[in-house]
């Protein structure tokens, strides 16, 4: 299915947010996620279904100063 990840069109076989993260190489990384501009906590990612046209944002924390 076609979705948008961080503003970039992406083809995926993932049907849930947690499987998408694994497919994209995030695995167990500490990231913040949103689907269609709604925050999705880590505990709900396995239940968050993905649909054609969804917009997913994945944000990793940054260090610096």
Backbone bond lengths (Angstrom), bond angles and torsions (degrees), N, CA, C in turn:
res aa  C-N    CA-C-N  psi(-1)  N-CA   C-N-CA  omega(-1)  CA-C   N-CA-C  phi
1 X - - - 1.442 - - 1.514 109.00 -
2 X 1.311 117.05 158.13 1.451 122.15 179.90 1.527 109.77 -100.07
3 X 1.333 115.02 126.88 1.456 122.37 175.25 1.523 107.66 -134.45
4 X 1.322 116.45 175.29 1.457 121.35 175.21 1.518 107.72 -117.20
5 X 1.342 116.71 127.06 1.461 122.01 179.19 1.526 107.86 -118.57
6 X 1.320 115.56 117.76 1.470 121.34 -179.26 1.524 111.73 50.45
7 X 1.329 115.74 42.29 1.452 121.54 175.72 1.518 115.76 83.43
8 X 1.328 117.95 1.78 1.464 121.71 -178.20 1.522 110.11 -116.45
9 X 1.324 116.36 130.29 1.473 120.40 177.21 1.520 109.50 -61.30
10 X 1.326 115.51 138.60 1.470 121.04 -174.91 1.521 108.75 -143.67
11 X 1.304 115.75 138.86 1.470 121.78 172.60 1.520 106.65 -98.04
12 X 1.335 117.46 132.44 1.455 120.72 -178.21 1.520 111.69 -141.87
13 X 1.318 115.01 152.99 1.464 121.31 172.42 1.522 110.10 -99.67
14 X 1.337 116.99 -7.81 1.471 121.69 -177.78 1.527 110.35 -66.99
15 X 1.321 115.04 140.44 1.467 119.70 177.71 1.520 112.55 -110.60
16 X 1.342 116.51 -10.56 1.464 120.77 177.05 1.521 109.03 -130.90
17 X 1.319 116.22 160.57 1.458 120.94 -177.86 1.521 111.91 -63.19
18 X 1.326 117.91 -40.15 1.473 119.10 -179.21 1.531 111.56 -65.17
19 X 1.326 118.53 -38.38 1.460 119.39 177.83 1.529 111.55 -70.78
20 X 1.328 117.61 -30.91 1.460 120.47 175.03 1.524 110.35 -63.66
21 X 1.328 117.29 -44.15 1.464 120.58 179.58 1.530 111.32 -60.28
22 X 1.327 116.38 -40.93 1.467 120.30 177.42 1.531 109.65 -65.21
23 X 1.322 117.26 -45.61 1.465 122.11 179.96 1.539 111.37 -58.57
24 X 1.333 117.04 -36.03 1.463 121.38 -177.83 1.525 113.06 -86.36
25 X 1.345 116.38 -1.08 1.458 119.84 176.06 1.515 115.67 91.04
26 X 1.329 117.36 11.96 1.464 120.20 179.30 1.525 111.94 -83.03
27 X 1.320 117.37 -28.20 1.464 121.21 178.17 1.509 112.92 48.46
28 X 1.328 116.46 -119.03 1.463 122.36 -178.42 1.528 112.53 -96.80
29 X 1.326 117.93 15.50 1.466 121.58 -178.79 1.533 110.48 -60.53
30 X 1.306 115.31 147.45 1.467 121.80 176.81 1.518 108.28 -81.26
31 X 1.321 115.97 104.60 1.458 121.88 179.91 1.524 109.01 -135.49
32 X 1.323 115.41 159.19 1.462 121.59 171.60 1.519 107.03 -100.06
33 X 1.324 116.63 143.56 1.463 120.19 -177.25 1.529 111.22 -132.64
34 X 1.329 114.04 149.11 1.464 120.86 174.91 1.524 107.78 -143.07
35 X 1.311 115.90 145.79 1.463 122.16 174.67 1.518 106.86 -124.41
36 X 1.321 116.22 123.81 1.465 122.28 -178.41 1.526 111.48 51.74
37 X 1.335 114.99 43.41 1.458 125.24 175.74 1.531 114.03 71.35
38 X 1.315 118.04 10.96 1.465 121.97 176.60 1.522 110.39 -108.67
39 X 1.333 117.09 122.79 1.460 121.95 -179.56 1.526 110.50 -57.71
40 X 1.345 116.11 137.14 1.468 121.69 177.25 1.523 107.65 -122.75
41 X 1.356 118.44 109.18 1.465 120.29 178.11 1.527 111.54 -65.39
42 X 1.311 115.91 154.98 1.466 121.75 -177.49 1.527 112.37 -53.73
43 X 1.317 117.25 -37.74 1.469 120.56 -177.30 1.530 112.91 -67.43
44 X 1.322 117.71 -20.84 1.468 120.84 -178.76 1.528 113.74 -100.88
45 X 1.320 118.02 -2.69 1.468 120.58 -178.10 1.527 113.97 -58.87
46 X 1.350 119.52 -38.93 1.470 118.13 178.50 1.533 112.94 -64.10
47 X 1.324 117.33 -24.59 1.465 121.79 -178.44 1.525 113.00 -93.07
48 X 1.347 116.83 -13.46 1.463 120.85 -176.95 1.523 110.42 -79.14
49 X 1.329 115.32 102.95 1.466 120.91 -179.88 1.527 109.90 -74.17
50 X 1.315 116.16 146.22 1.451 122.06 174.93 1.519 109.19 -105.92
51 X 1.323 115.26 142.81 1.455 121.46 179.93 1.521 109.77 -129.22
52 X 1.308 115.52 156.50 1.462 122.02 176.98 1.530 109.54 -48.05
53 X 1.335 116.18 129.76 1.461 120.98 176.39 1.521 115.66 87.67
54 X 1.335 118.13 -3.81 1.468 120.00 179.45 1.517 111.00 -60.70
55 X 1.332 115.24 150.78 1.451 122.53 175.51 1.528 108.00 -110.98
56 X 1.331 116.45 117.40 1.461 122.83 -177.46 1.520 109.00 -111.91
57 X 1.326 116.12 134.04 1.460 121.95 174.37 1.531 107.42 -116.55
58 X 1.331 115.80 132.40 1.456 122.34 177.60 1.531 106.67 -126.07
59 X 1.329 116.13 120.14 1.459 120.85 -176.44 1.523 109.49 -123.04
60 X 1.332 115.47 122.11 1.457 121.30 177.23 1.531 108.67 -96.94
61 X 1.339 117.59 142.73 1.469 119.39 177.86 1.523 110.70 -65.85
62 X 1.321 115.32 149.34 1.463 120.99 178.93 1.505 109.55 -117.49
63 X 1.324 114.84 148.20 1.454 120.25 175.16 1.515 107.69 -109.79
64 X 1.284 114.99 155.77 1.459 118.58 178.29 1.516 110.30 156.01
65 X 1.278 115.47 -178.32 1.439 116.45 -179.78 1.471 113.76 -165.58
